[in-house]
Amino acid sequence: MYGEDLCPNNQEPPGLPAPGTLLVDTSRADRVGEFRGVAGPYWSLRPVGGGAEWEAEPRHVRPALLIEQLRARTARLNARSRGEVL
């Protein structure tokens, strides 16, 4: 049968997002980060409120839902109002 040797979960990674796009890394408890660029086979993401970048496999990354974007941006603004970030 055609395609019987293919893994049904084998998906092509999504297209390259624009820098700054908010994405969710599903391999890290749905952590939200800004797309920073490509590092070899991985995508570099940075927390919305600043901090250390991390690398994620593109197959474990999806666009952030509007509510996830709102939560991440609100958390950053709250941290900023407390003087924790610039």
A tleap script that builds the chain and sets N, CA, C and O, in Angstrom:
source leaprc.protein.ff14SB
mol = sequence {
  NMET TYR GLY GLU ASP LEU CYS PRO ASN ASN
  GLN GLU PRO PRO GLY LEU PRO ALA PRO GLY
  THR LEU LEU VAL ASP THR SER ARG ALA ASP
  ARG VAL GLY GLU PHE ARG GLY VAL ALA GLY
  PRO TYR TRP SER LEU ARG PRO VAL GLY GLY
  GLY ALA GLU TRP GLU ALA GLU PRO ARG HIE
  VAL ARG PRO ALA LEU LEU ILE GLU GLN LEU
  ARG ALA ARG THR ALA ARG LEU ASN ALA ARG
  SER ARG GLY GLU VAL CLEU
}
set mol.1.N position { 0.841 -1.174 0.000 }
set mol.1.CA position { 0.000 0.000 0.000 }
set mol.1.C position { 0.888 1.239 0.000 }
set mol.1.O position { 1.935 1.247 0.647 }
set mol.2.N position { 0.490 2.268 -0.706 }
set mol.2.CA position { 1.268 3.483 -0.834 }
set mol.2.C position { 1.376 4.196 0.510 }
set mol.2.O position { 0.361 4.435 1.164 }
set mol.3.N position { 2.595 4.540 0.929 }
set mol.3.CA position { 2.829 5.295 2.142 }
set mol.3.C position { 2.763 4.485 3.418 }
set mol.3.O position { 2.748 5.058 4.508 }
set mol.4.N position { 2.724 3.161 3.313 }
set mol.4.CA position { 2.580 2.362 4.526 }
set mol.4.C position { 3.811 2.417 5.423 }
set mol.4.O position { 3.711 2.124 6.615 }
set mol.5.N position { 4.968 2.786 4.878 }
set mol.5.CA position { 6.194 2.861 5.669 }
set mol.5.C position { 6.393 4.225 6.309 }
set mol.5.O position { 7.358 4.430 7.046 }
set mol.6.N position { 5.494 5.155 6.037 }
set mol.6.CA position { 5.628 6.494 6.594 }
set mol.6.C position { 5.051 6.559 7.996 }
set mol.6.O position { 4.011 5.965 8.281 }
set mol.7.N position { 5.727 7.278 8.858 }
set mol.7.CA position { 5.236 7.491 10.218 }
set mol.7.C position { 4.117 8.533 10.158 }
set mol.7.O position { 4.319 9.601 9.581 }
set mol.8.N position { 2.944 8.256 10.737 }
set mol.8.CA position { 1.849 9.212 10.639 }
set mol.8.C position { 2.119 10.519 11.377 }
set mol.8.O position { 1.494 11.531 11.060 }
set mol.9.N position { 3.028 10.531 12.349 }
set mol.9.CA position { 3.338 11.753 13.087 }
set mol.9.C position { 4.495 12.536 12.476 }
set mol.9.O position { 4.899 13.565 13.017 }
set mol.10.N position { 5.024 12.063 11.366 }
set mol.10.CA position { 6.140 12.730 10.715 }
set mol.10.C position { 5.605 13.934 9.954 }
set mol.10.O position { 5.015 13.792 8.883 }
set mol.11.N position { 5.817 15.125 10.521 }
set mol.11.CA position { 5.325 16.346 9.896 }
set mol.11.C position { 6.502 17.222 9.506 }
set mol.11.O position { 7.527 17.241 10.189 }
set mol.12.N position { 6.354 17.933 8.422 }
set mol.12.CA position { 7.359 18.901 8.023 }
set mol.12.C position { 7.288 20.090 8.973 }
set mol.12.O position { 6.189 20.487 9.362 }
set mol.13.N position { 8.421 20.671 9.359 }
set mol.13.CA position { 8.374 21.837 10.226 }
set mol.13.C position { 7.672 22.996 9.524 }
set mol.13.O position { 7.727 23.111 8.300 }
set mol.14.N position { 7.023 23.841 10.291 }
set mol.14.CA position { 6.325 24.982 9.696 }
set mol.14.C position { 7.308 25.950 9.062 }
set mol.14.O position { 8.514 25.852 9.290 }
set mol.15.N position { 6.799 26.886 8.264 }
set mol.15.CA position { 7.644 27.880 7.624 }
set mol.15.C position { 8.314 28.780 8.654 }
set mol.15.O position { 7.889 28.840 9.808 }
set mol.16.N position { 9.345 29.466 8.238 }
set mol.16.CA position { 10.121 30.323 9.125 }
set mol.16.C position { 9.321 31.571 9.496 }
set mol.16.O position { 8.902 32.318 8.611 }
set mol.17.N position { 9.102 31.810 10.804 }
set mol.17.CA position { 8.359 33.005 11.221 }
set mol.17.C position { 9.236 34.250 11.180 }
set mol.17.O position { 10.459 34.160 11.080 }
set mol.18.N position { 8.605 35.394 11.256 }
set mol.18.CA position { 9.327 36.663 11.297 }
set mol.18.C position { 9.950 36.834 12.685 }
set mol.18.O position { 9.369 36.390 13.675 }
set mol.19.N position { 11.118 37.466 12.771 }
set mol.19.CA position { 11.716 37.720 14.086 }
set mol.19.C position { 10.749 38.492 14.979 }
set mol.19.O position { 10.088 39.428 14.530 }
set mol.20.N position { 10.674 38.087 16.247 }
set mol.20.CA position { 9.770 38.727 17.191 }
set mol.20.C position { 8.412 38.055 17.308 }
set mol.20.O position { 7.637 38.375 18.209 }
set mol.21.N position { 8.116 37.126 16.403 }
set mol.21.CA position { 6.845 36.409 16.455 }
set mol.21.C position { 6.783 35.577 17.732 }
set mol.21.O position { 7.751 34.908 18.093 }
set mol.22.N position { 5.646 35.624 18.410 }
set mol.22.CA position { 5.488 34.843 19.629 }
set mol.22.C position { 5.103 33.416 19.274 }
set mol.22.O position { 4.154 33.170 18.529 }
set mol.23.N position { 5.871 32.478 19.833 }
set mol.23.CA position { 5.680 31.065 19.561 }
set mol.23.C position { 5.603 30.295 20.878 }
set mol.23.O position { 6.028 30.786 21.924 }
set mol.24.N position { 5.060 29.095 20.812 }
set mol.24.CA position { 4.960 28.230 21.980 }
set mol.24.C position { 5.818 27.000 21.737 }
set mol.24.O position { 5.687 26.326 20.715 }
set mol.25.N position { 6.692 26.720 22.685 }
set mol.25.CA position { 7.529 25.515 22.647 }
set mol.25.C position { 6.790 24.428 23.417 }
set mol.25.O position { 6.776 24.437 24.648 }
set mol.26.N position { 6.181 23.500 22.704 }
set mol.26.CA position { 5.378 22.457 23.339 }
set mol.26.C position { 6.223 21.418 24.055 }
set mol.26.O position { 5.694 20.645 24.853 }
set mol.27.N position { 7.518 21.381 23.792 }
set mol.27.CA position { 8.385 20.429 24.485 }
set mol.27.C position { 8.821 20.946 25.857 }
set mol.27.O position { 9.447 20.217 26.627 }
set mol.28.N position { 8.496 22.182 26.156 }
set mol.28.CA position { 8.873 22.789 27.443 }
set mol.28.C position { 7.655 23.370 28.149 }
set mol.28.O position { 7.614 24.556 28.474 }
set mol.29.N position { 6.691 22.535 28.373 }
set mol.29.CA position { 5.477 22.920 29.122 }
set mol.29.C position { 4.819 24.163 28.537 }
set mol.29.O position { 4.404 25.065 29.264 }
set mol.30.N position { 4.733 24.195 27.212 }
set mol.30.CA position { 4.063 25.299 26.508 }
set mol.30.C position { 4.642 26.671 26.858 }
set mol.30.O position { 3.904 27.631 27.079 }
set mol.31.N position { 5.957 26.743 26.904 }
set mol.31.CA position { 6.662 27.990 27.192 }
set mol.31.C position { 6.568 28.922 25.987 }
set mol.31.O position { 6.808 28.503 24.854 }
set mol.32.N position { 6.221 30.180 26.229 }
set mol.32.CA position { 6.077 31.172 25.163 }
set mol.32.C position { 7.378 31.940 25.011 }
set mol.32.O position { 7.995 32.341 25.998 }
set mol.33.N position { 7.789 32.141 23.769 }
set mol.33.CA position { 8.998 32.905 23.503 }
set mol.33.C position { 8.926 33.624 22.175 }
set mol.33.O position { 8.115 33.290 21.311 }
set mol.34.N position { 9.784 34.616 22.026 }
set mol.34.CA position { 9.902 35.359 20.771 }
set mol.34.C position { 10.883 34.638 19.856 }
set mol.34.O position { 11.953 34.214 20.292 }
set mol.35.N position { 10.517 34.503 18.598 }
set mol.35.CA position { 11.428 33.902 17.625 }
set mol.35.C position { 12.575 34.868 17.389 }
set mol.35.O position { 12.363 36.047 17.105 }
set mol.36.N position { 13.814 34.348 17.511 }
set mol.36.CA position { 15.005 35.174 17.329 }
set mol.36.C position { 15.774 34.823 16.065 }
set mol.36.O position { 16.422 35.685 15.472 }
set mol.37.N position { 15.705 33.568 15.650 }
set mol.37.CA position { 16.434 33.158 14.462 }
set mol.37.C position { 16.664 31.660 14.451 }
set mol.37.O position { 16.100 30.914 15.251 }
set mol.38.N position { 17.511 31.242 13.517 }
set mol.38.CA position { 17.795 29.825 13.330 }
set mol.38.C position { 19.223 29.538 13.794 }
set mol.38.O position { 20.153 30.289 13.500 }
set mol.39.N position { 19.371 28.438 14.523 }
set mol.39.CA position { 20.683 27.998 14.988 }
set mol.39.C position { 20.829 26.539 14.578 }
set mol.39.O position { 20.453 25.631 15.318 }
set mol.40.N position { 21.379 26.333 13.396 }
set mol.40.CA position { 21.490 24.967 12.873 }
set mol.40.C position { 20.106 24.401 12.609 }
set mol.40.O position { 19.309 25.029 11.912 }
set mol.41.N position { 19.802 23.222 13.153 }
set mol.41.CA position { 18.482 22.638 12.931 }
set mol.41.C position { 17.434 23.152 13.932 }
set mol.41.O position { 16.282 22.722 13.892 }
set mol.42.N position { 17.827 24.064 14.823 }
set mol.42.CA position { 16.933 24.534 15.878 }
set mol.42.C position { 16.513 25.984 15.649 }
set mol.42.O position { 17.157 26.728 14.910 }
set mol.43.N position { 15.426 26.362 16.297 }
set mol.43.CA position { 14.990 27.751 16.320 }
set mol.43.C position { 15.342 28.328 17.676 }
set mol.43.O position { 15.138 27.682 18.703 }
set mol.44.N position { 15.867 29.539 17.682 }
set mol.44.CA position { 16.187 30.234 18.925 }
set mol.44.C position { 14.977 31.037 19.374 }
set mol.44.O position { 14.411 31.818 18.609 }
set mol.45.N position { 14.592 30.831 20.625 }
set mol.45.CA position { 13.479 31.556 21.228 }
set mol.45.C position { 13.981 32.265 22.473 }
set mol.45.O position { 14.911 31.801 23.133 }
set mol.46.N position { 13.358 33.396 22.789 }
set mol.46.CA position { 13.741 34.182 23.959 }
set mol.46.C position { 12.487 34.492 24.749 }
set mol.46.O position { 11.457 34.809 24.154 }
set mol.47.N position { 12.536 34.411 26.068 }
set mol.47.CA position { 11.357 34.749 26.870 }
set mol.47.C position { 10.882 36.174 26.567 }
set mol.47.O position { 11.693 37.060 26.295 }
set mol.48.N position { 9.591 36.382 26.615 }
set mol.48.CA position { 9.018 37.688 26.286 }
set mol.48.C position { 9.538 38.766 27.241 }
set mol.48.O position { 9.757 39.903 26.823 }
set mol.49.N position { 9.731 38.432 28.484 }
set mol.49.CA position { 10.214 39.400 29.455 }
set mol.49.C position { 11.716 39.536 29.498 }
set mol.49.O position { 12.244 40.210 30.382 }
set mol.50.N position { 12.418 38.920 28.575 }
set mol.50.CA position { 13.872 38.939 28.574 }
set mol.50.C position { 14.418 37.694 29.242 }
set mol.50.O position { 13.669 36.926 29.846 }
set mol.51.N position { 15.674 37.502 29.140 }
set mol.51.CA position { 16.310 36.333 29.731 }
set mol.51.C position { 17.064 35.540 28.697 }
set mol.51.O position { 17.227 35.962 27.552 }
set mol.52.N position { 17.521 34.382 29.124 }
set mol.52.CA position { 18.354 33.541 28.269 }
set mol.52.C position { 17.531 32.890 27.155 }
set mol.52.O position { 16.435 32.377 27.382 }
set mol.53.N position { 18.087 32.928 25.968 }
set mol.53.CA position { 17.458 32.243 24.838 }
set mol.53.C position { 17.570 30.740 25.027 }
set mol.53.O position { 18.438 30.250 25.748 }
set mol.54.N position { 16.675 30.018 24.364 }
set mol.54.CA position { 16.768 28.565 24.340 }
set mol.54.C position { 16.496 28.107 22.923 }
set mol.54.O position { 15.932 28.839 22.109 }
set mol.55.N position { 16.904 26.894 22.646 }
set mol.55.CA position { 16.706 26.339 21.310 }
set mol.55.C position { 15.608 25.296 21.355 }
set mol.55.O position { 15.490 24.529 22.311 }
set mol.56.N position { 14.803 25.285 20.295 }
set mol.56.CA position { 13.690 24.347 20.193 }
set mol.56.C position { 13.677 23.731 18.803 }
set mol.56.O position { 14.035 24.373 17.816 }
set mol.57.N position { 13.260 22.488 18.748 }
set mol.57.CA position { 13.078 21.846 17.448 }
set mol.57.C position { 11.832 22.437 16.801 }
set mol.57.O position { 10.794 22.540 17.454 }
set mol.58.N position { 11.912 22.830 15.528 }
set mol.58.CA position { 10.757 23.434 14.864 }
set mol.58.C position { 9.488 22.580 14.930 }
set mol.58.O position { 8.382 23.122 14.930 }
set mol.59.N position { 9.633 21.269 14.986 }
set mol.59.CA position { 8.437 20.423 15.033 }
set mol.59.C position { 7.712 20.513 16.368 }
set mol.59.O position { 6.566 20.077 16.476 }
set mol.60.N position { 8.367 21.076 17.395 }
set mol.60.CA position { 7.748 21.249 18.710 }
set mol.60.C position { 7.296 22.686 18.956 }
set mol.60.O position { 6.966 23.050 20.085 }
set mol.61.N position { 7.279 23.497 17.907 }
set mol.61.CA position { 6.928 24.907 18.045 }
set mol.61.C position { 5.669 25.192 17.236 }
set mol.61.O position { 5.494 24.704 16.120 }
set mol.62.N position { 4.801 25.999 17.836 }
set mol.62.CA position { 3.586 26.420 17.136 }
set mol.62.C position { 3.345 27.893 17.426 }
set mol.62.O position { 3.862 28.421 18.411 }
set mol.63.N position { 2.568 28.563 16.583 }
set mol.63.CA position { 2.253 29.969 16.857 }
set mol.63.C position { 1.467 30.089 18.170 }
set mol.63.O position { 0.629 29.244 18.483 }
set mol.64.N position { 1.750 31.138 18.919 }
set mol.64.CA position { 1.034 31.380 20.171 }
set mol.64.C position { -0.388 31.835 19.869 }
set mol.64.O position { -0.621 32.653 18.979 }
set mol.65.N position { -1.328 31.289 20.626 }
set mol.65.CA position { -2.706 31.741 20.525 }
set mol.65.C position { -2.798 33.164 21.073 }
set mol.65.O position { -1.918 33.604 21.813 }
set mol.66.N position { -3.840 33.866 20.720 }
set mol.66.CA position { -4.014 35.244 21.179 }
set mol.66.C position { -3.982 35.327 22.707 }
set mol.66.O position { -3.352 36.235 23.251 }
set mol.67.N position { -4.637 34.416 23.405 }
set mol.67.CA position { -4.652 34.437 24.865 }
set mol.67.C position { -3.251 34.179 25.423 }
set mol.67.O position { -2.889 34.756 26.449 }
set mol.68.N position { -2.457 33.329 24.772 }
set mol.68.CA position { -1.081 33.068 25.211 }
set mol.68.C position { -0.207 34.301 24.995 }
set mol.68.O position { 0.652 34.605 25.823 }
set mol.69.N position { -0.420 35.005 23.894 }
set mol.69.CA position { 0.313 36.244 23.631 }
set mol.69.C position { -0.020 37.287 24.693 }
set mol.69.O position { 0.863 37.968 25.214 }
set mol.70.N position { -1.309 37.399 25.005 }
set mol.70.CA position { -1.754 38.371 25.996 }
set mol.70.C position { -1.158 38.069 27.368 }
set mol.70.O position { -0.693 38.980 28.053 }
set mol.71.N position { -1.167 36.807 27.773 }
set mol.71.CA position { -0.590 36.421 29.072 }
set mol.71.C position { 0.895 36.760 29.137 }
set mol.71.O position { 1.368 37.308 30.132 }
set mol.72.N position { 1.627 36.434 28.077 }
set mol.72.CA position { 3.068 36.676 28.055 }
set mol.72.C position { 3.368 38.172 28.106 }
set mol.72.O position { 4.262 38.600 28.836 }
set mol.73.N position { 2.638 38.954 27.348 }
set mol.73.CA position { 2.887 40.398 27.338 }
set mol.73.C position { 2.475 41.048 28.660 }
set mol.73.O position { 3.141 41.967 29.136 }
set mol.74.N position { 1.384 40.575 29.250 }
set mol.74.CA position { 0.947 41.102 30.541 }
set mol.74.C position { 1.966 40.774 31.629 }
set mol.74.O position { 2.259 41.616 32.478 }
set mol.75.N position { 2.504 39.564 31.609 }
set mol.75.CA position { 3.524 39.171 32.581 }
set mol.75.C position { 4.750 40.070 32.449 }
set mol.75.O position { 5.344 40.463 33.453 }
set mol.76.N position { 5.128 40.394 31.219 }
set mol.76.CA position { 6.283 41.271 31.013 }
set mol.76.C position { 6.004 42.675 31.536 }
set mol.76.O position { 6.854 43.269 32.199 }
set mol.77.N position { 4.820 43.208 31.245 }
set mol.77.CA position { 4.478 44.544 31.724 }
set mol.77.C position { 4.412 44.592 33.247 }
set mol.77.O position { 4.827 45.580 33.853 }
set mol.78.N position { 3.902 43.546 33.862 }
set mol.78.CA position { 3.865 43.491 35.322 }
set mol.78.C position { 5.272 43.462 35.907 }
set mol.78.O position { 5.549 44.149 36.890 }
set mol.79.N position { 6.165 42.669 35.305 }
set mol.79.CA position { 7.552 42.608 35.766 }
set mol.79.C position { 8.230 43.962 35.587 }
set mol.79.O position { 9.018 44.387 36.431 }
set mol.80.N position { 7.920 44.631 34.488 }
set mol.80.CA position { 8.491 45.952 34.232 }
set mol.80.C position { 8.011 46.960 35.271 }
set mol.80.O position { 8.797 47.783 35.741 }
set mol.81.N position { 6.731 46.907 35.633 }
set mol.81.CA position { 6.201 47.853 36.624 }
set mol.81.C position { 6.811 47.611 38.008 }
set mol.81.O position { 6.879 48.526 38.828 }
set mol.82.N position { 7.254 46.375 38.264 }
set mol.82.CA position { 7.918 46.070 39.526 }
set mol.82.C position { 9.418 46.381 39.481 }
set mol.82.O position { 10.108 46.232 40.489 }
set mol.83.N position { 9.926 46.811 38.323 }
set mol.83.CA position { 11.330 47.147 38.173 }
set mol.83.C position { 12.221 45.946 37.938 }
set mol.83.O position { 13.439 46.048 38.082 }
set mol.84.N position { 11.641 44.807 37.578 }
set mol.84.CA position { 12.421 43.588 37.373 }
set mol.84.C position { 13.067 43.525 35.995 }
set mol.84.O position { 14.093 42.867 35.820 }
set mol.85.N position { 12.480 44.201 35.022 }
set mol.85.CA position { 13.032 44.263 33.654 }
set mol.85.C position { 12.901 45.692 33.146 }
set mol.85.O position { 12.107 46.476 33.667 }
set mol.86.N position { 13.677 46.019 32.138 }
set mol.86.CA position { 13.600 47.359 31.543 }
set mol.86.C position { 12.521 47.449 30.515 }
set mol.86.O position { 12.323 48.508 29.919 }
savepdb mol mol.pdb
quit
